[in-house]
Amino acid sequence: MIMMFACAFPLAFVFAAINNLTEIRTDALKLLVVFKRPVPRAAATMGAWLNIFQFLIMMAICTNSALLVWLYDQEGKWKIEPGLAAILIMEHVLLLIKFGFSRFVPEVIISYSSLI
């Protein structure tokens, strides 16, 4: 959720990072002291998480594009058409870059595929 509003409140990343670091440490304490270690299970893929991350990335691109354009025009001098055109152009360019990375970057690096 942080990435959806990164341009509106850039310090949210800092707060989220601090939260994640403290949560990692408290979870480690719980696993080491309070609970028994969970049994590891192998998984072939990320499963449903890949679709969830893809959806979040697309939503982040859409919301950040809209926020950047609407927050850029603070004086209200723009008409709606140039703003919508800027949102659509920025959104489509970023989605094209995202799909390009998804298409042309391999899921497993070739040099590591022999190790797996």
DSSP file (Angstrom, degrees, kcal/mol; ACC not computed):
  #  RESIDUE AA STRUCTURE BP1 BP2  ACC     N-H-->O    O-->H-N    N-H-->O    O-->H-N    TCO  KAPPA ALPHA  PHI   PSI    X-CA   Y-CA   Z-CA
    1    1 A M    >>        0   0    0      0, 0.0     3,-0.7     0, 0.0     4,-0.6   0.000 360.0 360.0 360.0 -24.7    0.0    0.0    0.0
    2    2 A I  G >4  +     0   0    0      1,-0.2     3,-1.1     2,-0.2    11,-0.1   0.901 360.0  56.5 -62.0 -40.7    3.0    2.3    0.5
    3    3 A M  G >4 S+     0   0    0      1,-0.2     3,-0.7     2,-0.2    -1,-0.2   0.720  96.4  65.0 -68.7 -19.2    3.8    2.4   -3.1
    4    4 A M  G <4 S+     0   0    0     -3,-0.7    -1,-0.2     1,-0.2    -2,-0.2   0.782 114.8  28.1 -73.5 -25.4    0.3    3.6   -4.1
    5    5 A F  G <X S+     0   0    0     -3,-1.1     4,-1.8    -4,-0.6     3,-0.3  -0.041  81.0 122.5-125.1  31.5    0.8    6.9   -2.4
    6    6 A A  T <4 S+     0   0    0     -3,-0.7     6,-0.2     1,-0.2     7,-0.1   0.863  76.8  48.7 -64.5 -37.2    4.5    7.4   -2.5
    7    7 A C  T  4 S+     0   0    0     -4,-0.2    -1,-0.2     1,-0.2    -2,-0.1   0.767 110.6  51.2 -77.3 -22.8    4.3   10.7   -4.4
    8    8 A A  T  4 S+     0   0    0     -3,-0.3    -2,-0.2     1,-0.2    -1,-0.2   0.850 130.2  12.7 -80.1 -35.0    1.8   12.1   -1.9
    9    9 A F    ><  +     0   0    0     -4,-1.8     3,-1.8     1,-0.1     4,-0.3  -0.692  65.6 179.5-143.3  85.2    3.7   11.3    1.2
   10   10 A P  T >  S+     0   0    0      0, 0.0     3,-1.1     0, 0.0     4,-0.4   0.756  78.7  65.5 -62.5 -25.1    7.4   10.3    0.5
   11   11 A L  T 3> S+     0   0    0      1,-0.2     4,-1.9     2,-0.2     3,-0.3   0.593  77.6  85.6 -74.2  -8.0    8.2    9.8    4.2
   12   12 A A  H <> S+     0   0    0     -3,-1.8     4,-2.6     1,-0.2    -1,-0.2   0.853  83.5  59.3 -60.1 -33.0    5.8    6.9    4.3
   13   13 A F  H <> S+     0   0    0     -3,-1.1     4,-2.6    -4,-0.3    -1,-0.2   0.906 103.8  50.2 -61.2 -41.2    8.6    4.7    3.1
   14   14 A V  H  > S+     0   0    0     -4,-0.4     4,-2.4    -3,-0.3    -2,-0.2   0.933 112.4  46.3 -63.9 -45.8   10.7    5.6    6.1
   15   15 A F  H  X S+     0   0    0     -4,-1.9     4,-2.4     1,-0.2    -1,-0.2   0.899 113.6  49.1 -63.7 -40.0    7.9    4.8    8.5
   16   16 A A  H  X S+     0   0    0     -4,-2.6     4,-2.7     2,-0.2    -2,-0.2   0.892 110.4  50.9 -66.8 -38.8    7.2    1.5    6.7
   17   17 A A  H  X S+     0   0    0     -4,-2.6     4,-2.5     2,-0.2    -2,-0.2   0.920 111.4  47.4 -65.0 -43.2   10.8    0.5    6.8
   18   18 A I  H  X S+     0   0    0     -4,-2.4     4,-2.3     2,-0.2     5,-0.2   0.919 113.1  49.5 -62.9 -43.0   11.1    1.2   10.5
   19   19 A N  H  X S+     0   0    0     -4,-2.4     4,-2.4     1,-0.2    -2,-0.2   0.926 111.7  48.3 -60.8 -45.3    7.9   -0.8   11.1
   20   20 A N  H  X S+     0   0    0     -4,-2.7     4,-2.4     2,-0.2    -2,-0.2   0.894 110.5  51.0 -65.3 -39.7    9.2   -3.7    9.0
   21   21 A L  H  X S+     0   0    0     -4,-2.5     4,-2.0     2,-0.2    -1,-0.2   0.926 113.1  44.7 -64.1 -44.0   12.5   -3.7   10.8
   22   22 A T  H  X S+     0   0    0     -4,-2.3     4,-2.5     1,-0.2     5,-0.2   0.885 113.1  51.5 -67.9 -35.7   10.9   -3.8   14.3
   23   23 A E  H  X S+     0   0    0     -4,-2.4     4,-2.5    -5,-0.2    -2,-0.2   0.891 108.0  51.8 -67.7 -37.7    8.4   -6.4   13.1
   24   24 A I  H  X S+     0   0    0     -4,-2.4     4,-2.2     2,-0.2    -1,-0.2   0.925 112.4  46.4 -62.2 -43.8   11.2   -8.6   11.8
   25   25 A R  H  X S+     0   0    0     -4,-2.0     4,-2.2     2,-0.2    -2,-0.2   0.909 113.8  46.5 -67.6 -42.1   13.0   -8.4   15.1
   26   26 A T  H  X S+     0   0    0     -4,-2.5     4,-2.3     2,-0.2    -1,-0.2   0.885 112.7  50.4 -69.4 -35.7    9.9   -9.1   17.2
   27   27 A D  H  X S+     0   0    0     -4,-2.5     4,-2.5     2,-0.2    -2,-0.2   0.893 109.8  51.1 -66.3 -38.0    9.0  -12.0   15.0
   28   28 A A  H  X S+     0   0    0     -4,-2.2     4,-2.4     2,-0.2     5,-0.2   0.914 109.9  49.8 -63.7 -41.6   12.5  -13.4   15.3
   29   29 A L  H  X>S+     0   0    0     -4,-2.2     4,-2.7     1,-0.2     5,-0.8   0.914 110.9  49.7 -62.3 -42.6   12.2  -13.1   19.1
   30   30 A K  I  X>S+     0   0    0     -4,-2.3     5,-3.2     1,-0.2     4,-0.8   0.920 113.2  46.1 -62.2 -43.1    8.9  -14.9   19.0
   31   31 A L  I  <5S+     0   0    0     -4,-2.5    -2,-0.2     3,-0.2    -1,-0.2   0.874 118.9  40.8 -69.0 -35.7   10.3  -17.7   16.9
   32   32 A L  I  <5S+     0   0    0     -4,-2.4    -2,-0.2    -5,-0.2    -1,-0.2   0.856 132.1  17.7 -80.6 -35.3   13.4  -18.1   19.0
   33   33 A V  I  <5S+     0   0    0     -4,-2.7    -3,-0.2    -5,-0.2    -2,-0.1   0.853 130.5  29.5-106.5 -45.8   11.9  -17.8   22.4
   34   34 A V  I  <<S+     0   0    0     -4,-0.8     2,-0.2    -5,-0.8    -3,-0.2   0.928 113.0  36.2 -90.9 -48.8    8.2  -18.3   22.4
   35   35 A F  S   <S-     0   0    0     -5,-3.2     2,-0.2     1,-0.1    -1,-0.0  -0.613  79.6-103.3-110.2 164.7    7.2  -20.6   19.6
   36   36 A K        -     0   0    0     -2,-0.2    -4,-0.1     1,-0.1    -3,-0.1  -0.570  50.1 -94.7 -79.4 148.5    8.7  -23.7   18.0
   37   37 A R        -     0   0    0     -2,-0.2    -1,-0.1     1,-0.1     2,-0.1  -0.408  44.4-113.7 -64.3 134.6   10.3  -23.2   14.6
   38   38 A P        -     0   0    0      0, 0.0    -1,-0.1     0, 0.0    -3,-0.0  -0.376  30.5-105.7 -70.2 150.9    7.9  -23.9   11.7
   39   39 A V        -     0   0    0      1,-0.1     2,-0.2    -2,-0.1     0, 0.0  -0.634  37.9-123.5 -76.1 123.9    8.6  -26.8    9.5
   40   40 A P        -     0   0    0      0, 0.0     2,-0.4     0, 0.0    -1,-0.1  -0.458  26.6-166.5 -72.0 139.9    9.9  -25.6    6.1
   41   41 A R        -     0   0    0     -2,-0.2     2,-0.2     2,-0.0    -2,-0.0  -0.991  18.2-125.0-126.7 133.9    8.1  -26.7    3.0
   42   42 A A        -     0   0    0     -2,-0.4     2,-0.4     2,-0.0     0, 0.0  -0.486  23.3-164.5 -76.3 145.4    9.4  -26.3   -0.5
   43   43 A A        -     0   0    0     -2,-0.2     3,-0.0     1,-0.1    -2,-0.0  -0.995  17.7-151.9-131.4 138.9    7.3  -24.4   -3.0
   44   44 A A  S    S+     0   0    0     -2,-0.4     2,-0.2     1,-0.0    -1,-0.1   0.874  79.7   3.7 -76.6 -37.8    7.8  -24.5   -6.8
   45   45 A T  S    S-     0   0    0      1,-0.0     3,-0.1     0, 0.0    -1,-0.0  -0.778  78.4 -99.3-137.0 179.8    6.4  -21.1   -7.5
   46   46 A M    >   -     0   0    0      1,-0.2     3,-1.4    -2,-0.2     2,-0.2   0.617  56.3-164.7 -78.1 -12.9    5.1  -18.0   -5.7
   47   47 A G  T >>  -     0   0    0      1,-0.3     3,-0.9     2,-0.2     4,-0.6  -0.420  63.2  -4.8  68.5-133.0    1.5  -19.2   -6.4
   48   48 A A  H 3> S+     0   0    0      1,-0.2     4,-1.8     2,-0.2    -1,-0.3   0.700 122.0  75.9 -70.8 -19.7   -1.2  -16.7   -5.9
   49   49 A W  H <> S+     0   0    0     -3,-1.4     4,-2.8     1,-0.2    -1,-0.2   0.840  87.4  60.1 -63.1 -32.4    1.2  -14.1   -4.6
   50   50 A L  H <> S+     0   0    0     -3,-0.9     4,-2.3     1,-0.2    -1,-0.2   0.926 106.7  45.9 -62.0 -43.9    2.5  -13.4   -8.0
   51   51 A N  H  X S+     0   0    0     -4,-0.6     4,-2.2    -3,-0.2    -1,-0.2   0.880 112.3  51.5 -65.3 -37.6   -0.9  -12.3   -9.2
   52   52 A I  H  X S+     0   0    0     -4,-1.8     4,-2.4     2,-0.2    -2,-0.2   0.928 111.3  46.7 -65.4 -44.7   -1.4  -10.2   -6.1
   53   53 A F  H  X S+     0   0    0     -4,-2.8     4,-2.4     2,-0.2    -2,-0.2   0.894 110.9  52.5 -64.5 -39.9    1.9   -8.4   -6.6
   54   54 A Q  H  X S+     0   0    0     -4,-2.3     4,-2.1    -5,-0.2    -1,-0.2   0.917 110.8  48.0 -61.4 -42.9    1.2   -7.8  -10.3
   55   55 A F  H  X S+     0   0    0     -4,-2.2     4,-2.4     1,-0.2    -2,-0.2   0.918 111.4  49.8 -64.0 -43.9   -2.2   -6.3   -9.4
   56   56 A L  H  X S+     0   0    0     -4,-2.4     4,-2.3     1,-0.2    -1,-0.2   0.879 109.6  51.9 -63.7 -37.7   -0.6   -4.1   -6.7
   57   57 A I  H  X S+     0   0    0     -4,-2.4     4,-2.2     2,-0.2    -1,-0.2   0.928 110.9  47.0 -64.5 -44.5    2.0   -2.9   -9.2
   58   58 A M  H  X S+     0   0    0     -4,-2.1     4,-2.1     1,-0.2    -2,-0.2   0.901 113.2  48.7 -65.2 -39.7   -0.6   -1.9  -11.8
   59   59 A M  H  X S+     0   0    0     -4,-2.4     4,-2.8     2,-0.2     5,-0.3   0.880 110.0  52.4 -66.6 -36.9   -2.7   -0.1   -9.1
   60   60 A A  H  X S+     0   0    0     -4,-2.3     4,-2.5     2,-0.2     5,-0.3   0.900 108.7  50.2 -65.4 -40.1    0.4    1.7   -7.9
   61   61 A I  H  X S+     0   0    0     -4,-2.2     4,-1.9     2,-0.2    -2,-0.2   0.930 113.7  45.7 -62.6 -44.8    1.2    2.9  -11.4
   62   62 A C  H  X S+     0   0    0     -4,-2.1     4,-2.2     2,-0.2    -2,-0.2   0.944 116.5  42.8 -65.1 -49.1   -2.4    4.2  -11.9
   63   63 A T  H  X S+     0   0    0     -4,-2.8     4,-2.7     1,-0.2     5,-0.2   0.903 115.0  48.8 -69.0 -40.4   -2.7    5.9   -8.5
   64   64 A N  H  X S+     0   0    0     -4,-2.5     4,-2.5    -5,-0.3    -1,-0.2   0.881 110.8  51.4 -67.9 -36.0    0.8    7.5   -8.6
   65   65 A S  H  X S+     0   0    0     -4,-1.9     4,-2.0    -5,-0.3     5,-0.2   0.944 113.5  44.4 -62.6 -47.0    0.2    8.8  -12.2
   66   66 A A  H  X S+     0   0    0     -4,-2.2     4,-2.6     1,-0.2     5,-0.3   0.918 114.5  48.9 -64.6 -43.3   -3.1   10.4  -11.2
   67   67 A L  H  X S+     0   0    0     -4,-2.7     4,-2.6     1,-0.2     5,-0.2   0.908 110.0  51.5 -64.4 -41.4   -1.6   11.9   -8.0
   68   68 A L  H  X S+     0   0    0     -4,-2.5     4,-1.3    -5,-0.2    -1,-0.2   0.922 114.2  42.8 -62.4 -43.4    1.4   13.3   -9.7
   69   69 A V  H  X S+     0   0    0     -4,-2.0     4,-1.1    -5,-0.2    -2,-0.2   0.933 117.6  44.6 -70.2 -44.8   -0.7   15.0  -12.4
   70   70 A W  H  < S+     0   0    0     -4,-2.6    -2,-0.2     1,-0.2    -1,-0.2   0.857 115.9  46.4 -70.9 -33.5   -3.4   16.3  -10.0
   71   71 A L  H  < S+     0   0    0     -4,-2.6     3,-0.2    -5,-0.3    -1,-0.2   0.726 104.3  63.1 -79.1 -20.5   -0.9   17.5   -7.4
   72   72 A Y  H  < S+     0   0    0     -4,-1.3     2,-1.4    -5,-0.2     3,-0.2   0.856  96.2  60.6 -69.9 -34.4    1.3   19.2  -10.1
   73   73 A D     <  +     0   0    0     -4,-1.1     3,-0.3     1,-0.2    -1,-0.2  -0.598  61.6 150.2 -93.9  73.5   -1.6   21.6  -11.0
   74   74 A Q        +     0   0    0     -2,-1.4    -1,-0.2    -3,-0.2    -2,-0.1   0.762  68.8  54.7 -78.3 -24.5   -1.9   23.3   -7.6
   75   75 A E  S    S-     0   0    0     -3,-0.2    -1,-0.2     1,-0.0    -2,-0.1   0.620 104.5-126.7 -84.9 -11.6   -3.1   26.6   -9.0
   76   76 A G        +     0   0    0     -3,-0.3    -2,-0.1     1,-0.0    -3,-0.1   0.783  67.1 132.3  74.8  27.9   -6.0   25.0  -11.0
   77   77 A K        +     0   0    0      2,-0.1     2,-0.1     0, 0.0    -1,-0.0   0.702  45.3  89.7 -85.0 -20.1   -5.0   26.5  -14.3
   78   78 A W  S    S-     0   0    0      1,-0.1     2,-0.2     2,-0.0    -5,-0.0  -0.459  72.5-132.3 -77.3 147.5   -5.2   23.3  -16.3
   79   79 A K     >  -     0   0    0     -2,-0.1     4,-1.1     1,-0.1    -1,-0.1  -0.458  31.2-105.6 -83.7 171.7   -8.4   22.2  -18.0
   80   80 A I  H  > S+     0   0    0      1,-0.2     4,-2.6     2,-0.2     5,-0.2   0.841 111.1  63.5 -71.6 -32.4   -9.4   18.6  -17.4
   81   81 A E  H  > S+     0   0    0      1,-0.2     4,-2.5     2,-0.2     5,-0.2   0.932 103.5  44.3 -63.9 -48.4   -8.4   17.3  -20.9
   82   82 A P  H  > S+     0   0    0      0, 0.0     4,-2.5     0, 0.0    -1,-0.2   0.881 114.3  52.0 -64.1 -33.6   -4.7   18.0  -20.7
   83   83 A G  H  X S+     0   0    0     -4,-1.1     4,-2.3     2,-0.2    -2,-0.2   0.929 111.6  45.0 -65.5 -44.9   -4.6   16.5  -17.2
   84   84 A L  H  X S+     0   0    0     -4,-2.6     4,-2.7     2,-0.2     5,-0.2   0.890 112.9  51.8 -65.6 -38.2   -6.4   13.3  -18.3
   85   85 A A  H  X S+     0   0    0     -4,-2.5     4,-2.6    -5,-0.2     5,-0.2   0.914 110.2  48.7 -63.8 -41.4   -4.1   13.1  -21.4
   86   86 A A  H  X S+     0   0    0     -4,-2.5     4,-2.6     2,-0.2     5,-0.3   0.905 112.0  49.2 -64.8 -40.7   -1.0   13.4  -19.1
   87   87 A I  H  X S+     0   0    0     -4,-2.3     4,-2.8     2,-0.2     5,-0.2   0.945 113.7  45.6 -62.2 -47.9   -2.3   10.7  -16.8
   88   88 A L  H  X S+     0   0    0     -4,-2.7     4,-2.6     2,-0.2     5,-0.2   0.903 114.5  47.3 -64.8 -41.6   -3.1    8.4  -19.6
   89   89 A I  H  X S+     0   0    0     -4,-2.6     4,-2.4    -5,-0.2     5,-0.2   0.952 115.8  44.3 -64.8 -48.2    0.2    8.9  -21.4
   90   90 A M  H  X S+     0   0    0     -4,-2.6     4,-2.4    -5,-0.2     5,-0.2   0.918 115.3  48.8 -62.5 -43.1    2.2    8.5  -18.2
   91   91 A E  H  X S+     0   0    0     -4,-2.8     4,-2.6    -5,-0.3    -1,-0.2   0.923 112.7  46.8 -63.3 -45.0    0.2    5.5  -17.1
   92   92 A H  H  X S+     0   0    0     -4,-2.6     4,-2.3    -5,-0.2    -1,-0.2   0.884 112.1  50.2 -67.9 -37.9    0.6    3.8  -20.5
   93   93 A V  H  X S+     0   0    0     -4,-2.4     4,-2.2    -5,-0.2    -1,-0.2   0.937 113.8  45.2 -64.2 -45.3    4.3    4.5  -20.7
   94   94 A L  H  X S+     0   0    0     -4,-2.4     4,-2.5     1,-0.2    -2,-0.2   0.886 113.1  49.8 -67.4 -38.1    4.9    3.0  -17.2
   95   95 A L  H  X S+     0   0    0     -4,-2.6     4,-2.8    -5,-0.2     5,-0.2   0.880 109.5  52.5 -66.6 -36.3    2.7    0.0  -17.9
   96   96 A L  H  X S+     0   0    0     -4,-2.3     4,-2.1     2,-0.2    -2,-0.2   0.912 110.7  47.3 -63.5 -42.1    4.6   -0.6  -21.1
   97   97 A I  H  X S+     0   0    0     -4,-2.2     4,-2.5     2,-0.2    -2,-0.2   0.918 112.7  50.0 -63.6 -43.3    7.9   -0.5  -19.2
   98   98 A K  H  X S+     0   0    0     -4,-2.5     4,-2.4     1,-0.2    -2,-0.2   0.931 113.0  44.8 -62.0 -46.6    6.4   -2.8  -16.6
   99   99 A F  H  X S+     0   0    0     -4,-2.8     4,-2.0     2,-0.2    -1,-0.2   0.837 110.8  55.8 -68.3 -31.3    5.2   -5.3  -19.2
  100  100 A G  H  X S+     0   0    0     -4,-2.1     4,-2.8    -5,-0.2     5,-0.3   0.930 109.6  45.3 -63.8 -45.0    8.5   -5.1  -21.0
  101  101 A F  H  X S+     0   0    0     -4,-2.5     4,-1.9     1,-0.2    -2,-0.2   0.913 113.2  50.7 -63.4 -41.5   10.4   -6.0  -17.8
  102  102 A S  H  < S+     0   0    0     -4,-2.4    -1,-0.2    -5,-0.2    -2,-0.2   0.862 117.3  40.4 -63.4 -34.4    7.9   -8.8  -17.2
  103  103 A R  H  < S+     0   0    0     -4,-2.0    -2,-0.2    -5,-0.2    -1,-0.2   0.901 123.9  32.1 -81.8 -42.8    8.4  -10.2  -20.7
  104  104 A F  H  < S+     0   0    0     -4,-2.8    -3,-0.2    -5,-0.2    -2,-0.2   0.611  98.4  81.3-101.1 -13.3   12.1   -9.8  -21.3
  105  105 A V  S  < S-     0   0    0     -4,-1.9     4,-0.0    -5,-0.3     2,-0.0  -0.837  82.6-125.4 -92.6 123.1   13.7  -10.3  -17.9
  106  106 A P        -     0   0    0      0, 0.0     3,-0.1     0, 0.0    -2,-0.1  -0.313   4.3-134.4 -68.8 150.4   14.0  -14.0  -17.2
  107  107 A E  S    S+     0   0    0      1,-0.2     2,-0.5    -5,-0.1    -2,-0.0   0.855  96.7  36.0 -70.9 -34.6   12.4  -15.4  -14.0
  108  108 A V  S    S-     0   0    0      3,-0.0    -1,-0.2     5,-0.0     2,-0.1  -0.983  92.5-119.3-121.0 128.1   15.6  -17.5  -13.3
  109  109 A I    >>  -     0   0    0     -2,-0.5     4,-1.3     1,-0.1     3,-1.0  -0.430  23.1-127.9 -65.2 137.2   19.0  -16.1  -14.1
  110  110 A I  H 3> S+     0   0    0      1,-0.3     4,-0.6     2,-0.2     3,-0.4   0.864 107.1  53.3 -59.0 -39.7   20.7  -18.5  -16.6
  111  111 A S  H 34 S+     0   0    0      1,-0.2    -1,-0.3     2,-0.2     3,-0.2   0.780 113.6  44.0 -68.6 -24.6   23.9  -18.9  -14.6
  112  112 A Y  H X> S+     0   0    0     -3,-1.0     4,-1.0     1,-0.2     3,-0.9   0.604  92.2  81.6 -92.8 -12.7   21.8  -19.9  -11.5
  113  113 A S  H 3< S+     0   0    0     -4,-1.3     3,-0.2    -3,-0.4    -1,-0.2   0.812  88.7  55.1 -65.7 -28.2   19.5  -22.2  -13.3
  114  114 A S  T 3< S+     0   0    0     -4,-0.6    -1,-0.3     1,-0.2    -2,-0.1   0.757 104.6  55.0 -74.3 -22.5   22.0  -25.1  -13.2
  115  115 A L  T <4        0   0    0     -3,-0.9    -1,-0.2     1,-0.2    -2,-0.2   0.728 360.0 360.0 -80.4 -22.3   22.3  -24.7   -9.4
  116  116 A I     <        0   0    0     -4,-1.0    -1,-0.2    -3,-0.2    -2,-0.1   0.480 360.0 360.0 -81.3 360.0   18.6  -25.2   -8.8
